[in-house]
Amino acid sequence: MPWCDPCEKNWTPTSVGPDGTCPDCGEALEGTPGVEHQPIVHKTPWHFWVGVAVAGAYLAWRAVQGALLLF
Ligand SMILES: [Zn+2]
């Protein structure tokens, strides 16, 4: 979490400037992505889609079972 000493405030990584400075006072923030660390890439991990696929397959199977109960 980017922390600004002069403002004594925590900023979310998305609310700081693109150069990693405080939006209030322009101070370079500690722990800011892109300054000391790699920028946070908001990328969906592959295992999320595995979970989505498994959940979708399960729900499809339950739908088939529910349809079979009607007959
Ligand atoms: Zn500040």
N, CA, C, O and the ligand as a Tripos MOL2 file, in Angstrom:
@<TRIPOS>MOLECULE
protein
  285   283    72     0     0
PROTEIN
NO_CHARGES

@<TRIPOS>ATOM
      1 N           0.8640   -1.1990    0.0000 N.3       1 MET1
      2 CA          0.0000    0.0000    0.0000 C.3       1 MET1
      3 C           0.8950    1.2430    0.0000 C.2       1 MET1
      4 O           1.7140    1.4020    0.9060 O.2       1 MET1
      5 N           0.7590    2.1210   -0.9880 N.am      2 PRO2
      6 CA          1.5830    3.3510   -1.0030 C.3       2 PRO2
      7 C           1.2440    4.2470    0.1850 C.2       2 PRO2
      8 O           0.0790    4.5500    0.4420 O.2       2 PRO2
      9 N           2.2770    4.6610    0.8980 N.am      3 TRP3
     10 CA          2.0980    5.4790    2.0960 C.3       3 TRP3
     11 C           2.7430    6.8370    1.8710 C.2       3 TRP3
     12 O           3.8860    6.9110    1.4200 O.2       3 TRP3
     13 N           2.0230    7.9150    2.1790 N.am      4 CYS4
     14 CA          2.5660    9.2650    2.0590 C.3       4 CYS4
     15 C           2.8610    9.8010    3.4600 C.2       4 CYS4
     16 O           1.9490    9.9300    4.2760 O.2       4 CYS4
     17 N           4.1410   10.1180    3.7470 N.am      5 ASP5
     18 CA          4.5290   10.6350    5.0600 C.3       5 ASP5
     19 C           3.9570   12.0320    5.3330 C.2       5 ASP5
     20 O           3.3550   12.2250    6.3880 O.2       5 ASP5
     21 N           4.1180   13.0270    4.4230 N.am      6 PRO6
     22 CA          3.5840   14.3670    4.7200 C.3       6 PRO6
     23 C           2.0800   14.3670    4.9560 C.2       6 PRO6
     24 O           1.5940   15.0870    5.8290 O.2       6 PRO6
     25 N           1.3360   13.5720    4.1910 N.am      7 CYS7
     26 CA         -0.1250   13.5510    4.3350 C.3       7 CYS7
     27 C          -0.5660   12.5610    5.4010 C.2       7 CYS7
     28 O          -1.7150   12.5940    5.8420 O.2       7 CYS7
     29 N           0.3630   11.6540    5.8310 N.am      8 GLU8
     30 CA          0.0360   10.5700    6.7500 C.3       8 GLU8
     31 C          -1.1970    9.8300    6.2640 C.2       8 GLU8
     32 O          -2.1870    9.6900    6.9810 O.2       8 GLU8
     33 N          -1.1110    9.3670    5.0450 N.am      9 LYS9
     34 CA         -2.2740    8.7620    4.4190 C.3       9 LYS9
     35 C          -1.8260    7.6030    3.5320 C.2       9 LYS9
     36 O          -0.7850    7.6570    2.8770 O.2       9 LYS9
     37 N          -2.6420    6.5650    3.5340 N.am     10 ASN10
     38 CA         -2.4260    5.4500    2.6310 C.3      10 ASN10
     39 C          -3.2080    5.6850    1.3460 C.2      10 ASN10
     40 O          -4.3690    6.0910    1.3760 O.2      10 ASN10
     41 N          -2.5650    5.4280    0.2350 N.am     11 TRP11
     42 CA         -3.2450    5.5560   -1.0480 C.3      11 TRP11
     43 C          -3.3930    4.1800   -1.6730 C.2      11 TRP11
     44 O          -2.5520    3.3020   -1.4840 O.2      11 TRP11
     45 N          -4.4570    4.0080   -2.4080 N.am     12 THR12
     46 CA         -4.5770    2.7660   -3.1730 C.3      12 THR12
     47 C          -3.6470    2.8730   -4.3710 C.2      12 THR12
     48 O          -3.3920    3.9760   -4.8560 O.2      12 THR12
     49 N          -3.1310    1.7390   -4.8600 N.am     13 PRO13
     50 CA         -2.2000    1.8020   -5.9980 C.3      13 PRO13
     51 C          -2.8000    2.4790   -7.2220 C.2      13 PRO13
     52 O          -2.0680    3.0140   -8.0540 O.2      13 PRO13
     53 N          -4.1360    2.4620   -7.3400 N.am     14 THR14
     54 CA         -4.7580    3.0650   -8.5210 C.3      14 THR14
     55 C          -4.9610    4.5590   -8.3640 C.2      14 THR14
     56 O          -5.1790    5.2540   -9.3570 O.2      14 THR14
     57 N          -4.8910    5.0910   -7.0960 N.am     15 SER15
     58 CA         -5.1690    6.5100   -6.8990 C.3      15 SER15
     59 C          -3.9080    7.3580   -6.9650 C.2      15 SER15
     60 O          -3.9960    8.5810   -7.0720 O.2      15 SER15
     61 N          -2.7340    6.7310   -6.9010 N.am     16 VAL16
     62 CA         -1.5010    7.5190   -7.0140 C.3      16 VAL16
     63 C          -1.2600    7.8720   -8.4810 C.2      16 VAL16
     64 O          -1.8410    7.2680   -9.3830 O.2      16 VAL16
     65 N          -0.3990    8.8550   -8.7000 N.am     17 GLY17
     66 CA         -0.0990    9.2640  -10.0630 C.3      17 GLY17
     67 C           0.6120    8.1680  -10.8190 C.2      17 GLY17
     68 O           1.1180    7.2220  -10.2150 O.2      17 GLY17
     69 N           0.6560    8.2830  -12.1340 N.am     18 PRO18
     70 CA          1.3400    7.2540  -12.9370 C.3      18 PRO18
     71 C           2.8310    7.1720  -12.6440 C.2      18 PRO18
     72 O           3.4480    6.1340  -12.8820 O.2      18 PRO18
     73 N           3.4270    8.2570  -12.1290 N.am     19 ASP19
     74 CA          4.8480    8.2270  -11.7700 C.3      19 ASP19
     75 C           5.0440    7.8510  -10.3050 C.2      19 ASP19
     76 O           6.1620    7.9400   -9.7970 O.2      19 ASP19
     77 N           3.9730    7.4280   -9.6080 N.am     20 GLY20
     78 CA          4.0940    6.9760   -8.2360 C.3      20 GLY20
     79 C           4.1980    8.0990   -7.2280 C.2      20 GLY20
     80 O           4.8670    7.9420   -6.2060 O.2      20 GLY20
     81 N           3.5530    9.2350   -7.4850 N.am     21 THR21
     82 CA          3.5920   10.3430   -6.5430 C.3      21 THR21
     83 C           2.2210   10.5460   -5.9160 C.2      21 THR21
     84 O           1.1940   10.1380   -6.4590 O.2      21 THR21
     85 N           2.2410   11.2100   -4.7210 N.am     22 CYS22
     86 CA          1.0100   11.4740   -3.9930 C.3      22 CYS22
     87 C           0.1190   12.4300   -4.7970 C.2      22 CYS22
     88 O           0.6080   13.4430   -5.2950 O.2      22 CYS22
     89 N          -1.1720   12.1280   -4.9300 N.am     23 PRO23
     90 CA         -2.0640   13.0480   -5.6520 C.3      23 PRO23
     91 C          -2.3060   14.3580   -4.9070 C.2      23 PRO23
     92 O          -2.7220   15.3410   -5.5200 O.2      23 PRO23
     93 N          -2.0520   14.3920   -3.5780 N.am     24 ASP24
     94 CA         -2.2620   15.6150   -2.8080 C.3      24 ASP24
     95 C          -1.0340   16.5210   -2.8370 C.2      24 ASP24
     96 O          -1.1400   17.6960   -3.1890 O.2      24 ASP24
     97 N           0.1510   15.9750   -2.4630 N.am     25 CYS25
     98 CA          1.3260   16.8290   -2.2910 C.3      25 CYS25
     99 C           2.4210   16.5460   -3.3200 C.2      25 CYS25
    100 O           3.3930   17.2970   -3.3900 O.2      25 CYS25
    101 N           2.2900   15.4840   -4.1180 N.am     26 GLY26
    102 CA          3.2770   15.2130   -5.1540 C.3      26 GLY26
    103 C           4.5160   14.5170   -4.6550 C.2      26 GLY26
    104 O           5.4760   14.3330   -5.4040 O.2      26 GLY26
    105 N           4.5050   14.1220   -3.3720 N.am     27 GLU27
    106 CA          5.6460   13.4030   -2.8000 C.3      27 GLU27
    107 C           5.7440   12.0100   -3.3940 C.2      27 GLU27
    108 O           4.7290   11.3550   -3.6320 O.2      27 GLU27
    109 N           6.9870   11.5510   -3.6350 N.am     28 ALA28
    110 CA          7.1720   10.1710   -4.0890 C.3      28 ALA28
    111 C           6.7800    9.2360   -2.9550 C.2      28 ALA28
    112 O           7.2650    9.3910   -1.8340 O.2      28 ALA28
    113 N           5.9310    8.2920   -3.2190 N.am     29 LEU29
    114 CA          5.3710    7.4450   -2.1730 C.3      29 LEU29
    115 C           6.1960    6.1910   -1.9860 C.2      29 LEU29
    116 O           6.8170    5.6840   -2.9210 O.2      29 LEU29
    117 N           6.1900    5.6840   -0.7130 N.am     30 GLU30
    118 CA          6.8660    4.4330   -0.4120 C.3      30 GLU30
    119 C           5.9820    3.2710   -0.8300 C.2      30 GLU30
    120 O           4.7550    3.3320   -0.7470 O.2      30 GLU30
    121 N           6.6240    2.2330   -1.2730 N.am     31 GLY31
    122 CA          5.8970    1.0180   -1.6310 C.3      31 GLY31
    123 C           4.9860    1.2030   -2.8250 C.2      31 GLY31
    124 O           3.9570    0.5370   -2.9440 O.2      31 GLY31
    125 N           5.3660    2.1080   -3.7050 N.am     32 THR32
    126 CA          4.5260    2.3720   -4.8660 C.3      32 THR32
    127 C           4.9240    1.4600   -6.0190 C.2      32 THR32
    128 O           6.1020    1.3580   -6.3600 O.2      32 THR32
    129 N           3.9470    0.8040   -6.6120 N.am     33 PRO33
    130 CA          4.2830   -0.0070   -7.7830 C.3      33 PRO33
    131 C           4.8760    0.8560   -8.8860 C.2      33 PRO33
    132 O           4.3700    1.9460   -9.1550 O.2      33 PRO33
    133 N           5.9100    0.3990   -9.5100 N.am     34 GLY34
    134 CA          6.5330    1.1310  -10.6050 C.3      34 GLY34
    135 C           7.7150    1.9600  -10.1590 C.2      34 GLY34
    136 O           8.4900    2.4160  -11.0000 O.2      34 GLY34
    137 N           7.8840    2.1770   -8.8270 N.am     35 VAL35
    138 CA          9.0390    2.9160   -8.3340 C.3      35 VAL35
    139 C          10.1330    1.9390   -7.9030 C.2      35 VAL35
    140 O          11.1900    1.8670   -8.5290 O.2      35 VAL35
    141 N           9.8650    1.1720   -6.8050 N.am     36 GLU36
    142 CA         10.8510    0.1610   -6.4070 C.3      36 GLU36
    143 C          10.4550   -1.2150   -6.8850 C.2      36 GLU36
    144 O          11.2990   -2.0940   -7.0600 O.2      36 GLU36
    145 N           9.1550   -1.3960   -7.0980 N.am     37 HIS37
    146 CA          8.6500   -2.7190   -7.4130 C.3      37 HIS37
    147 C           8.1650   -2.7630   -8.8640 C.2      37 HIS37
    148 O           8.0300   -1.7480   -9.5460 O.2      37 HIS37
    149 N           7.9180   -3.9700   -9.2790 N.am     38 GLN38
    150 CA          7.3020   -4.1450  -10.5980 C.3      38 GLN38
    151 C           5.8730   -3.6160  -10.5380 C.2      38 GLN38
    152 O           5.2060   -3.7550   -9.5120 O.2      38 GLN38
    153 N           5.4000   -3.0190  -11.6120 N.am     39 PRO39
    154 CA          4.0110   -2.5830  -11.6210 C.3      39 PRO39
    155 C           3.0730   -3.7750  -11.4690 C.2      39 PRO39
    156 O           3.3300   -4.8650  -11.9790 O.2      39 PRO39
    157 N           1.9800   -3.5320  -10.7520 N.am     40 ILE40
    158 CA          1.0010   -4.6040  -10.5730 C.3      40 ILE40
    159 C           0.2270   -4.7620  -11.8810 C.2      40 ILE40
    160 O          -0.4280   -3.8340  -12.3570 O.2      40 ILE40
    161 N           0.3210   -5.9460  -12.4380 N.am     41 VAL41
    162 CA         -0.4100   -6.2290  -13.6710 C.3      41 VAL41
    163 C          -1.7010   -6.9340  -13.2910 C.2      41 VAL41
    164 O          -1.6830   -8.0200  -12.7110 O.2      41 VAL41
    165 N          -2.8010   -6.3170  -13.6180 N.am     42 HIS42
    166 CA         -4.0940   -6.9160  -13.3010 C.3      42 HIS42
    167 C          -4.4530   -7.9000  -14.3990 C.2      42 HIS42
    168 O          -5.1550   -7.5820  -15.3590 O.2      42 HIS42
    169 N          -3.9430   -9.1070  -14.2150 N.am     43 LYS43
    170 CA         -4.1600  -10.1530  -15.2110 C.3      43 LYS43
    171 C          -4.8520  -11.3030  -14.5180 C.2      43 LYS43
    172 O          -4.4750  -11.6780  -13.4070 O.2      43 LYS43
    173 N          -5.8350  -11.8560  -15.1410 N.am     44 THR44
    174 CA         -6.5500  -12.9730  -14.5470 C.3      44 THR44
    175 C          -5.6540  -14.2120  -14.5580 C.2      44 THR44
    176 O          -5.1780  -14.6210  -15.6170 O.2      44 THR44
    177 N          -5.4200  -14.8170  -13.3780 N.am     45 PRO45
    178 CA         -4.5760  -16.0150  -13.3480 C.3      45 PRO45
    179 C          -5.2690  -17.1780  -14.0240 C.2      45 PRO45
    180 O          -6.4970  -17.2610  -14.0600 O.2      45 PRO45
    181 N          -4.4420  -18.0880  -14.5670 N.am     46 TRP46
    182 CA         -5.0060  -19.1990  -15.3390 C.3      46 TRP46
    183 C          -5.8550  -20.0980  -14.4690 C.2      46 TRP46
    184 O          -6.8320  -20.6690  -14.9520 O.2      46 TRP46
    185 N          -5.5050  -20.2470  -13.1680 N.am     47 HIS47
    186 CA         -6.2770  -21.1740  -12.3460 C.3      47 HIS47
    187 C          -7.6780  -20.6440  -12.0630 C.2      47 HIS47
    188 O          -8.5780  -21.4080  -11.7150 O.2      47 HIS47
    189 N          -7.8630  -19.3110  -12.2160 N.am     48 PHE48
    190 CA         -9.2170  -18.7830  -12.0910 C.3      48 PHE48
    191 C         -10.1110  -19.3540  -13.1800 C.2      48 PHE48
    192 O         -11.2440  -19.7560  -12.9190 O.2      48 PHE48
    193 N          -9.5980  -19.3870  -14.3900 N.am     49 TRP49
    194 CA        -10.4000  -19.9040  -15.5050 C.3      49 TRP49
    195 C         -10.6080  -21.4010  -15.3880 C.2      49 TRP49
    196 O         -11.6210  -21.9260  -15.8490 O.2      49 TRP49
    197 N          -9.6350  -22.1110  -14.7610 N.am     50 VAL50
    198 CA         -9.8560  -23.5470  -14.4910 C.3      50 VAL50
    199 C         -11.0440  -23.6990  -13.5470 C.2      50 VAL50
    200 O         -11.9080  -24.5510  -13.7550 O.2      50 VAL50
    201 N         -11.0800  -22.8640  -12.5040 N.am     51 GLY51
    202 CA        -12.1920  -22.9100  -11.5710 C.3      51 GLY51
    203 C         -13.5110  -22.5810  -12.2400 C.2      51 GLY51
    204 O         -14.5260  -23.2240  -11.9730 O.2      51 GLY51
    205 N         -13.4980  -21.5770  -13.1130 N.am     52 VAL52
    206 CA        -14.7130  -21.2030  -13.8440 C.3      52 VAL52
    207 C         -15.1750  -22.3660  -14.7150 C.2      52 VAL52
    208 O         -16.3660  -22.6690  -14.7850 O.2      52 VAL52
    209 N         -14.2090  -23.0180  -15.3840 N.am     53 ALA53
    210 CA        -14.5600  -24.1390  -16.2610 C.3      53 ALA53
    211 C         -15.1370  -25.2940  -15.4540 C.2      53 ALA53
    212 O         -16.1190  -25.9110  -15.8640 O.2      53 ALA53
    213 N         -14.5170  -25.5930  -14.2830 N.am     54 VAL54
    214 CA        -15.0130  -26.6880  -13.4480 C.3      54 VAL54
    215 C         -16.4100  -26.3590  -12.9280 C.2      54 VAL54
    216 O         -17.3070  -27.2020  -12.9580 O.2      54 VAL54
    217 N         -16.5900  -25.1120  -12.4470 N.am     55 ALA55
    218 CA        -17.8990  -24.7100  -11.9380 C.3      55 ALA55
    219 C         -18.9490  -24.7530  -13.0490 C.2      55 ALA55
    220 O         -20.0800  -25.1800  -12.8170 O.2      55 ALA55
    221 N         -18.5830  -24.3200  -14.2380 N.am     56 GLY56
    222 CA        -19.5050  -24.3550  -15.3730 C.3      56 GLY56
    223 C         -19.8730  -25.7770  -15.7440 C.2      56 GLY56
    224 O         -21.0340  -26.0680  -16.0330 O.2      56 GLY56
    225 N         -18.8710  -26.6810  -15.7370 N.am     57 ALA57
    226 CA        -19.1450  -28.0820  -16.0610 C.3      57 ALA57
    227 C         -20.0590  -28.7030  -15.0130 C.2      57 ALA57
    228 O         -20.9690  -29.4640  -15.3420 O.2      57 ALA57
    229 N         -19.8050  -28.3640  -13.7250 N.am     58 TYR58
    230 CA        -20.6440  -28.9030  -12.6500 C.3      58 TYR58
    231 C         -22.0860  -28.4190  -12.8030 C.2      58 TYR58
    232 O         -23.0280  -29.2070  -12.7080 O.2      58 TYR58
    233 N         -22.2500  -27.1020  -13.0450 N.am     59 LEU59
    234 CA        -23.5970  -26.5550  -13.1940 C.3      59 LEU59
    235 C         -24.2940  -27.1490  -14.4110 C.2      59 LEU59
    236 O         -25.4950  -27.4150  -14.3690 O.2      59 LEU59
    237 N         -23.5470  -27.3610  -15.4990 N.am     60 ALA60
    238 CA        -24.1410  -27.9840  -16.6830 C.3      60 ALA60
    239 C         -24.5980  -29.3950  -16.3590 C.2      60 ALA60
    240 O         -25.6760  -29.8190  -16.7740 O.2      60 ALA60
    241 N         -23.7670  -30.1230  -15.6100 N.am     61 TRP61
    242 CA        -24.1380  -31.4860  -15.2150 C.3      61 TRP61
    243 C         -25.3770  -31.4810  -14.3230 C.2      61 TRP61
    244 O         -26.2690  -32.3100  -14.4950 O.2      61 TRP61
    245 N         -25.4350  -30.5380  -13.3570 N.am     62 ARG62
    246 CA        -26.6180  -30.4300  -12.4980 C.3      62 ARG62
    247 C         -27.8550  -30.0790  -13.3190 C.2      62 ARG62
    248 O         -28.9540  -30.5490  -13.0220 O.2      62 ARG62
    249 N         -27.6760  -29.2560  -14.3480 N.am     63 ALA63
    250 CA        -28.8060  -28.9060  -15.2020 C.3      63 ALA63
    251 C         -29.3000  -30.1400  -15.9530 C.2      63 ALA63
    252 O         -30.5050  -30.3420  -16.1070 O.2      63 ALA63
    253 N         -28.3590  -30.9630  -16.4200 N.am     64 VAL64
    254 CA        -28.7420  -32.2100  -17.1010 C.3      64 VAL64
    255 C         -29.4950  -33.1050  -16.1440 C.2      64 VAL64
    256 O         -30.5220  -33.6780  -16.5060 O.2      64 VAL64
    257 N         -28.9860  -33.2350  -14.9020 N.am     65 GLN65
    258 CA        -29.6530  -34.0610  -13.9020 C.3      65 GLN65
    259 C         -31.0590  -33.5460  -13.6160 C.2      65 GLN65
    260 O         -32.0070  -34.3240  -13.5150 O.2      65 GLN65
    261 N         -31.1860  -32.2140  -13.4860 N.am     66 GLY66
    262 CA        -32.4870  -31.6210  -13.2240 C.3      66 GLY66
    263 C         -33.4530  -31.8690  -14.3720 C.2      66 GLY66
    264 O         -34.6380  -32.1230  -14.1530 O.2      66 GLY66
    265 N         -32.9420  -31.7940  -15.5980 N.am     67 ALA67
    266 CA        -33.7830  -32.0360  -16.7630 C.3      67 ALA67
    267 C         -34.2210  -33.4940  -16.7980 C.2      67 ALA67
    268 O         -35.3510  -33.7980  -17.1810 O.2      67 ALA67
    269 N         -33.3190  -34.4030  -16.3940 N.am     68 LEU68
    270 CA        -33.6550  -35.8280  -16.4140 C.3      68 LEU68
    271 C         -34.7320  -36.1540  -15.3780 C.2      68 LEU68
    272 O         -35.5100  -37.0870  -15.5710 O.2      68 LEU68
    273 N         -34.7840  -35.3810  -14.2650 N.am     69 LEU69
    274 CA        -35.7810  -35.6240  -13.2400 C.3      69 LEU69
    275 C         -37.1980  -35.3480  -13.7480 C.2      69 LEU69
    276 O         -38.1780  -35.8590  -13.2050 O.2      69 LEU69
    277 N         -37.2850  -34.5300  -14.7980 N.am     70 LEU70
    278 CA        -38.6060  -34.1640  -15.2960 C.3      70 LEU70
    279 C         -39.2580  -35.3200  -16.0530 C.2      70 LEU70
    280 O         -40.4700  -35.3180  -16.2710 O.2      70 LEU70
    281 N         -38.4520  -36.3070  -16.4530 N.am     71 PHE71
    282 CA        -39.0230  -37.3860  -17.2610 C.3      71 PHE71
    283 C         -39.2090  -38.6730  -16.4340 C.2      71 PHE71
    284 O         -39.6800  -39.6820  -16.9590 O.2      71 PHE71
    285 ZN          0.9750   13.4140    0.1580 Zn       72 ZN72
@<TRIPOS>BOND
     1     1     2 1
     2     2     3 1
     3     3     4 2
     4     3     5 am
     5     5     6 1
     6     6     7 1
     7     7     8 2
     8     7     9 am
     9     9    10 1
    10    10    11 1
    11    11    12 2
    12    11    13 am
    13    13    14 1
    14    14    15 1
    15    15    16 2
    16    15    17 am
    17    17    18 1
    18    18    19 1
    19    19    20 2
    20    19    21 am
    21    21    22 1
    22    22    23 1
    23    23    24 2
    24    23    25 am
    25    25    26 1
    26    26    27 1
    27    27    28 2
    28    27    29 am
    29    29    30 1
    30    30    31 1
    31    31    32 2
    32    31    33 am
    33    33    34 1
    34    34    35 1
    35    35    36 2
    36    35    37 am
    37    37    38 1
    38    38    39 1
    39    39    40 2
    40    39    41 am
    41    41    42 1
    42    42    43 1
    43    43    44 2
    44    43    45 am
    45    45    46 1
    46    46    47 1
    47    47    48 2
    48    47    49 am
    49    49    50 1
    50    50    51 1
    51    51    52 2
    52    51    53 am
    53    53    54 1
    54    54    55 1
    55    55    56 2
    56    55    57 am
    57    57    58 1
    58    58    59 1
    59    59    60 2
    60    59    61 am
    61    61    62 1
    62    62    63 1
    63    63    64 2
    64    63    65 am
    65    65    66 1
    66    66    67 1
    67    67    68 2
    68    67    69 am
    69    69    70 1
    70    70    71 1
    71    71    72 2
    72    71    73 am
    73    73    74 1
    74    74    75 1
    75    75    76 2
    76    75    77 am
    77    77    78 1
    78    78    79 1
    79    79    80 2
    80    79    81 am
    81    81    82 1
    82    82    83 1
    83    83    84 2
    84    83    85 am
    85    85    86 1
    86    86    87 1
    87    87    88 2
    88    87    89 am
    89    89    90 1
    90    90    91 1
    91    91    92 2
    92    91    93 am
    93    93    94 1
    94    94    95 1
    95    95    96 2
    96    95    97 am
    97    97    98 1
    98    98    99 1
    99    99   100 2
   100    99   101 am
   101   101   102 1
   102   102   103 1
   103   103   104 2
   104   103   105 am
   105   105   106 1
   106   106   107 1
   107   107   108 2
   108   107   109 am
   109   109   110 1
   110   110   111 1
   111   111   112 2
   112   111   113 am
   113   113   114 1
   114   114   115 1
   115   115   116 2
   116   115   117 am
   117   117   118 1
   118   118   119 1
   119   119   120 2
   120   119   121 am
   121   121   122 1
   122   122   123 1
   123   123   124 2
   124   123   125 am
   125   125   126 1
   126   126   127 1
   127   127   128 2
   128   127   129 am
   129   129   130 1
   130   130   131 1
   131   131   132 2
   132   131   133 am
   133   133   134 1
   134   134   135 1
   135   135   136 2
   136   135   137 am
   137   137   138 1
   138   138   139 1
   139   139   140 2
   140   139   141 am
   141   141   142 1
   142   142   143 1
   143   143   144 2
   144   143   145 am
   145   145   146 1
   146   146   147 1
   147   147   148 2
   148   147   149 am
   149   149   150 1
   150   150   151 1
   151   151   152 2
   152   151   153 am
   153   153   154 1
   154   154   155 1
   155   155   156 2
   156   155   157 am
   157   157   158 1
   158   158   159 1
   159   159   160 2
   160   159   161 am
   161   161   162 1
   162   162   163 1
   163   163   164 2
   164   163   165 am
   165   165   166 1
   166   166   167 1
   167   167   168 2
   168   167   169 am
   169   169   170 1
   170   170   171 1
   171   171   172 2
   172   171   173 am
   173   173   174 1
   174   174   175 1
   175   175   176 2
   176   175   177 am
   177   177   178 1
   178   178   179 1
   179   179   180 2
   180   179   181 am
   181   181   182 1
   182   182   183 1
   183   183   184 2
   184   183   185 am
   185   185   186 1
   186   186   187 1
   187   187   188 2
   188   187   189 am
   189   189   190 1
   190   190   191 1
   191   191   192 2
   192   191   193 am
   193   193   194 1
   194   194   195 1
   195   195   196 2
   196   195   197 am
   197   197   198 1
   198   198   199 1
   199   199   200 2
   200   199   201 am
   201   201   202 1
   202   202   203 1
   203   203   204 2
   204   203   205 am
   205   205   206 1
   206   206   207 1
   207   207   208 2
   208   207   209 am
   209   209   210 1
   210   210   211 1
   211   211   212 2
   212   211   213 am
   213   213   214 1
   214   214   215 1
   215   215   216 2
   216   215   217 am
   217   217   218 1
   218   218   219 1
   219   219   220 2
   220   219   221 am
   221   221   222 1
   222   222   223 1
   223   223   224 2
   224   223   225 am
   225   225   226 1
   226   226   227 1
   227   227   228 2
   228   227   229 am
   229   229   230 1
   230   230   231 1
   231   231   232 2
   232   231   233 am
   233   233   234 1
   234   234   235 1
   235   235   236 2
   236   235   237 am
   237   237   238 1
   238   238   239 1
   239   239   240 2
   240   239   241 am
   241   241   242 1
   242   242   243 1
   243   243   244 2
   244   243   245 am
   245   245   246 1
   246   246   247 1
   247   247   248 2
   248   247   249 am
   249   249   250 1
   250   250   251 1
   251   251   252 2
   252   251   253 am
   253   253   254 1
   254   254   255 1
   255   255   256 2
   256   255   257 am
   257   257   258 1
   258   258   259 1
   259   259   260 2
   260   259   261 am
   261   261   262 1
   262   262   263 1
   263   263   264 2
   264   263   265 am
   265   265   266 1
   266   266   267 1
   267   267   268 2
   268   267   269 am
   269   269   270 1
   270   270   271 1
   271   271   272 2
   272   271   273 am
   273   273   274 1
   274   274   275 1
   275   275   276 2
   276   275   277 am
   277   277   278 1
   278   278   279 1
   279   279   280 2
   280   279   281 am
   281   281   282 1
   282   282   283 1
   283   283   284 2
@<TRIPOS>SUBSTRUCTURE
     1 MET1         2 RESIDUE 1 A MET
     2 PRO2         6 RESIDUE 1 A PRO
     3 TRP3        10 RESIDUE 1 A TRP
     4 CYS4        14 RESIDUE 1 A CYS
     5 ASP5        18 RESIDUE 1 A ASP
     6 PRO6        22 RESIDUE 1 A PRO
     7 CYS7        26 RESIDUE 1 A CYS
     8 GLU8        30 RESIDUE 1 A GLU
     9 LYS9        34 RESIDUE 1 A LYS
    10 ASN10       38 RESIDUE 1 A ASN
    11 TRP11       42 RESIDUE 1 A TRP
    12 THR12       46 RESIDUE 1 A THR
    13 PRO13       50 RESIDUE 1 A PRO
    14 THR14       54 RESIDUE 1 A THR
    15 SER15       58 RESIDUE 1 A SER
    16 VAL16       62 RESIDUE 1 A VAL
    17 GLY17       66 RESIDUE 1 A GLY
    18 PRO18       70 RESIDUE 1 A PRO
    19 ASP19       74 RESIDUE 1 A ASP
    20 GLY20       78 RESIDUE 1 A GLY
    21 THR21       82 RESIDUE 1 A THR
    22 CYS22       86 RESIDUE 1 A CYS
    23 PRO23       90 RESIDUE 1 A PRO
    24 ASP24       94 RESIDUE 1 A ASP
    25 CYS25       98 RESIDUE 1 A CYS
    26 GLY26      102 RESIDUE 1 A GLY
    27 GLU27      106 RESIDUE 1 A GLU
    28 ALA28      110 RESIDUE 1 A ALA
    29 LEU29      114 RESIDUE 1 A LEU
    30 GLU30      118 RESIDUE 1 A GLU
    31 GLY31      122 RESIDUE 1 A GLY
    32 THR32      126 RESIDUE 1 A THR
    33 PRO33      130 RESIDUE 1 A PRO
    34 GLY34      134 RESIDUE 1 A GLY
    35 VAL35      138 RESIDUE 1 A VAL
    36 GLU36      142 RESIDUE 1 A GLU
    37 HIS37      146 RESIDUE 1 A HIS
    38 GLN38      150 RESIDUE 1 A GLN
    39 PRO39      154 RESIDUE 1 A PRO
    40 ILE40      158 RESIDUE 1 A ILE
    41 VAL41      162 RESIDUE 1 A VAL
    42 HIS42      166 RESIDUE 1 A HIS
    43 LYS43      170 RESIDUE 1 A LYS
    44 THR44      174 RESIDUE 1 A THR
    45 PRO45      178 RESIDUE 1 A PRO
    46 TRP46      182 RESIDUE 1 A TRP
    47 HIS47      186 RESIDUE 1 A HIS
    48 PHE48      190 RESIDUE 1 A PHE
    49 TRP49      194 RESIDUE 1 A TRP
    50 VAL50      198 RESIDUE 1 A VAL
    51 GLY51      202 RESIDUE 1 A GLY
    52 VAL52      206 RESIDUE 1 A VAL
    53 ALA53      210 RESIDUE 1 A ALA
    54 VAL54      214 RESIDUE 1 A VAL
    55 ALA55      218 RESIDUE 1 A ALA
    56 GLY56      222 RESIDUE 1 A GLY
    57 ALA57      226 RESIDUE 1 A ALA
    58 TYR58      230 RESIDUE 1 A TYR
    59 LEU59      234 RESIDUE 1 A LEU
    60 ALA60      238 RESIDUE 1 A ALA
    61 TRP61      242 RESIDUE 1 A TRP
    62 ARG62      246 RESIDUE 1 A ARG
    63 ALA63      250 RESIDUE 1 A ALA
    64 VAL64      254 RESIDUE 1 A VAL
    65 GLN65      258 RESIDUE 1 A GLN
    66 GLY66      262 RESIDUE 1 A GLY
    67 ALA67      266 RESIDUE 1 A ALA
    68 LEU68      270 RESIDUE 1 A LEU
    69 LEU69      274 RESIDUE 1 A LEU
    70 LEU70      278 RESIDUE 1 A LEU
    71 PHE71      282 RESIDUE 1 A PHE
    72 ZN72       285 GROUP 0 **** ****
